[in-house]
């Protein structure tokens, strides 16, 4: 089935980047869309309430033929590049809408196809509303870890997360969190999108109370054409704006985590990444740093796409024009959008390349650099926020004689 291609990609990187000028880094993270619909209607969702609505034209779920074909393509990629470890992440929509059997069928197909020499680590990312005790038992038995998406650990924090009838998702999600806390080996962690209207310490403490092994705070997806809430910018600025409300929010959480409220059982990914970069360790997340992006998405129709967050930029932004039925994953590695996320500092704006915290910031999330018409070669719309947070973390690190390894060591997140 042909993949959907955007009609008007911006000039950078699509018209000007020479994709033969670098050696591609193989994909090691495969985001597999199990179900393309969701039982929630979260107000800030970048899949269903952003610029791109290609989900409407796709099948609701991945069928058996697609699962087998995708598994074969992943095995082909693993063999070609001699990969010893990959991650598959089962996503949606809400991946459990089709029941755990659909998730497990996809996992089983990949595990059966991939050579025994390669470890396959599987995670399902869910809103938790369908994670009953029996569903969790089946996932745990198949060694599939579970990540939760929440806005905080209390009902008030999750007011934006409702179903299509406006009913709150919190009661079922909270029950799922309690179940996962009793299964630490299956609990992958919590993804939480920052809400400036919520008290940062209240959010942090409430999430810690749910017992996750890790928390990943995400900045709301926005760009220079569609600014995030609280940032009144409309075009790339050559000088960083003074206000940094997201930086202030995150530094408040950092101080609690770094100080007496820190808990080695609960790692905060963004802080780990920044600390590691300051100490000379390469990044492993797209939020900061310059490590090559090694993730790819397979949609329910077989389209090979870039990460979903690109939907917040413009219609068709994630499209590569490739699909698993006609193309290999190596074909996708040469797409300009993929290459731009693998060439490090060469993809950055001159302002970022000359910035004193640029090596740590890495220009921020690629998606947040977008400006209508010109594309992704701009500083992040969160430029001031990232600089505020990074300088604050660097100062805290400079004051510490020795740093416990749990504050910056390797992490495993959803």
Residue, then its C-alpha position, 0 to 999 in steps of 0.5 A: x500500500x503506498x505511503x502518503x507523501x506531503x505535498x509541500x515539505x519546507x525547503x530545509x531539509x527537504x530541498x537543500x540537504x545532501x543526504x549522501x554527505x553522511x553515513x546513516x545510523x541504523x534504526x534501533x527503535x521501531x515504533x509500531x502503530x498497533x491501533x490508529x484510534x484512541x478512546x480519549x480526546x486529550x485537548x493537547x494531543x498532537x496526533x488528533x488535534x494538530x496540523x496533520x490528520x492523515x490518521x483518518x485515511x488509515x486502517x484502525x489497526x495493523x492487520x496480520x499481513x502488515x505485522x508479518x511484513x514489518x517483522x520481516x523488514x525489521x529482521x532484514x535491518x537487524x541482519x544488514x547492520x549486525x544489531x545486537x539489541x533493538x527496541x520495539x514500542x507498541x503505540x497508537x492511538x491507544x494500542x490496547x483498544x484492540x485488546x492485548x492480543x493485538x499487541x502480543x501478536x505484533x511482538x511475537x511476529x518481530x521476536x520470531x523474525x529477528x535473529x537470536x543474536x539480537x535482543x528485542x525489548x518491547x514496551x507498550x505505551x498506554x493511557x492506562x484506561x484499558x490496563x486491567x489486571x488480566x491485561x497486565x498479567x498477559x503483557x507481563x507474562x510475555x515480557x512486555x513492559x508498560x509505560x503510562x501517559x499521565x499529566x500528573x498523579x492526581x485527578x486535577x492534573x489530568x483534567x485535560x485527559x477525557x474520553x470523547x464524552x467528556x468523562x475523566x480518564x483518571x479513575x481507570x488510569x490511577x488504577x493502572x498506575x497502582x497495578x504497575x507499582x506492584x509489578x516493578x519489573x513490568x513498569x517502564x515509567x511515566x510520560x508527563x507533558x508539562x502544564x504551566x498552569x499546574x504547580x511543578x512540585x505538586x506534579x512531581x510529588x504526585x507522580x513519584x507517589x505512583x511509584x514509577x521507575x522513571x519520569x519523562x517530562x515532555x515540553x508541549x509540542x509547538x513551534x515558531x508558527x504555532x507557539x506553545x501555551x505561555x510563549x507569545x512568539x510568532x517567528x524565529x528570533x535572532x536574540x533569545x527572549x527573556x521569559x523562560x516559563x518552562x525553564x522556570x517550571x523545570x528548574x523548580x522540579x530539578x531542585x526538588x529532585x536534586x535535593x532532599x526529595x530525590x529518590x534513586x528509585x525514580x529517575x527523571x530522564x530530562x535531568x539525567x540527559x542534561x547531567x550526562x551531557x555536561x559530564x561528557x556522556x552522549x545523549x540518548x533522547x531527542x529532547x537535548x544533545x546531538x546524538x543521531x536519531x535512530x527511531x522510525x515509525x510504522x503506521x497501521x497502513x505500513x507507511x514508514x514515517x518519522x516520529x509522530x511529534x512532527x504532526x504538530x508542524x504541518x500536514x504530512x510532516x512525518x511522511x517519507x514516501x516509503x512503506x514496508x511493502x515496497x521499501x526497506x528501512x535502509x531506504x528510509x535512512x536516506x530521506x532528508x528528514x531522517x538524515x537531518x536528525x542524524x548529522x548533529x551540529x550540521x543541522x543547527x542554525x548558526x545561533x545554536x552553533x555559536x551558543x555556549x550551551x549548544x553542545x548540551x542543548x543540541x538545538x532542543x527537540x527537532x520538532x520545536x525548531x520549525x518555522x512555516x515556509x523555511x523549515x527546521x533550521x532555527x533555534x528551538x521555540x524553547x531556546x530561552x527555557x532550555x538555556x535557563x534549565x541547562x545553566x541551572x543544572x550546570x551550576x548545581x553540578x559545579x557545586x557538588x563534589x561527587x554525584x551519585x551515579x543514579x543521578x546521571x547514569x544509564x537509564x531505561x525509559x519508555 
